[in-house]
Amino acid sequence: MMGRLVKLVVYILCLGFIGLVGYSYVGPFFGVDFSAPQKEIRQPVVLNAD
């Protein structure tokens, strides 16, 4: 009984991983944007070198 349960969990994990990888490849075709928002940040740096 425990062996069947372990197999079921392994199969579900494999299917979930395959689904996630498939979604990451097919997602942009359906308008999903996975890129991080880009914004320029300028900050002054003071160096205390003598």
C-alpha positions, 0 to 999 in steps of 0.5 A: 500500500505504501509503495503505491502511495509513493509511486502516486506522489512521484507521478504527480510530482513529475507531471507537475514539473512537466506542466510547469516547464511546458507553461514556461515555454508556451506562456508567452504565446498566450500573453503571459510576460515573465520578464522582470520590470526594468527601471534605471536607478541612479544613486550617488556614491561617496568614497572616503579615500585619502 
